[in-house]
Amino acid sequence: MKRKDHWNNIYSTKEHDSVSWYQPEPTTSLKAIDKFQIPLDAQIIDIGGGQSFLVDNLLKLGYTNVTVLDISKEAIQKTKDRLGELAHNVQWIVSDILDYEFTEKYDFWHDRATFHFLNTQSDIASYQQQIKKGLNHNGIAFIGTFSTDGPTKCSGIEITQYDEHGLPDKFNFFEKIECFRENHTTPSEKNQNFIFCTFKNI
């Protein structure tokens, strides 16, 4: 099954609060945005944002240039429906991140659990080229994947695990600021260990 079809099927058949990545309060991401003092008028893109609640929180905080990119039109439509009129304040992109033609650059690139689905060198290289095109000079990239102590699959798909050396190595064209690990508790009360790394495009 193609990536797009797989994710449209997931989002059209499962309740949002039953999927493993469900996170009603994206605390880790919001802390990063606060820590690096991302201004309210910054261009922010959420890669694989789908039905994430990050966009809701950013709008509440007063961010005015938020973009959500996801491969699934089903996920994006459900998030639009959830936001109601506020959805008009967001730029929505239905696309595989590897295929999207960037027309602007972003100050904050957020990716919680999209990059680890790329398991081939060609896909990883394509993502690397995309983030180089899409991240502004002095922009911040915040990327989270399953760690080497985390799951090996998500939603039935094999993922690539990373550690404190492997993830920065994939983005060695940026300056690494920090990496840390954190557990995410799923709706079924299982722990998934993530690694988050922050980079700066100097």
Secondary structure, DSSP 8 states (H G I E B T S, - for coil): --HHHHHHHHHHHS-GGGSTT--SS-HHHHHHHHHTT--TT--EEEET-TT-SHHHHHHHHT---EEEEES-HHHHHHHHHHHGGGGGGEEEEES-TTT----S-EEEEEEESSGGG--SHHHHHHHHHHHHHHEEEEEEEEEEEEBTTS-SEETTEE---B-TTHHHHHTTTSEEEEEEEEEEE-TTS-EEEEEEEEEE--
